[in-house]
């Protein structure tokens, strides 16, 4: 039996904006841990570009 991959995303208000905590569990052994980490880093970088205001120089 294959266990389902689970993830938990927690958002909390902080003075500087929103703190995001992500926990992912149950990733199959066939998927490298570094690949998951890289995927999250890239996804969060894309999200940051969408939601963070551009500050003029």
C-alpha positions as CSV (number, residue, x, y, z in Angstrom):
1,X,0.0,0.0,0.0
2,X,1.3,3.5,-0.9
3,X,0.9,6.2,1.7
4,X,-0.5,9.5,0.5
5,X,1.8,12.5,0.4
6,X,0.6,15.0,3.0
7,X,1.4,18.7,3.4
8,X,0.5,21.3,5.9
9,X,0.7,25.1,5.2
10,X,0.4,27.4,8.1
11,X,0.1,31.2,7.7
12,X,0.5,33.6,10.6
13,X,0.3,37.4,10.7
14,X,3.6,39.0,11.8
15,X,4.5,42.7,12.0
16,X,6.4,42.5,8.7
17,X,3.6,40.6,6.8
18,X,2.9,36.9,6.8
19,X,5.0,34.1,8.1
20,X,4.6,30.9,6.1
21,X,5.4,27.4,7.5
22,X,5.3,24.4,5.2
23,X,5.6,20.8,6.3
24,X,5.5,18.0,3.7
25,X,5.4,14.3,4.8
26,X,5.0,10.9,3.2
27,X,7.1,11.7,0.1
28,X,7.9,8.3,-1.6
29,X,11.6,7.2,-1.3
30,X,11.8,7.3,-5.1
31,X,11.5,11.1,-5.0
32,X,14.8,12.8,-3.9
33,X,14.4,15.0,-0.8
34,X,16.5,17.7,-2.5
35,X,14.1,17.7,-5.5
36,X,11.2,18.4,-3.2
37,X,13.1,21.2,-1.4
38,X,14.1,22.7,-4.8
39,X,10.5,22.6,-6.0
40,X,9.3,24.4,-2.9
41,X,12.0,27.0,-3.2
42,X,11.2,27.7,-6.8
43,X,7.4,27.8,-6.1
44,X,7.9,30.3,-3.2
45,X,10.2,32.5,-5.3
46,X,7.5,32.7,-8.0
47,X,4.9,33.5,-5.4
48,X,7.1,36.3,-3.9
49,X,7.4,37.9,-7.3
50,X,3.7,37.9,-7.6
51,X,2.8,39.4,-4.2
52,X,5.7,41.5,-3.2
53,X,5.5,45.2,-4.3
54,X,8.2,46.5,-6.6
55,X,10.2,49.1,-4.7
56,X,11.6,52.0,-6.9
57,X,15.4,52.6,-6.5
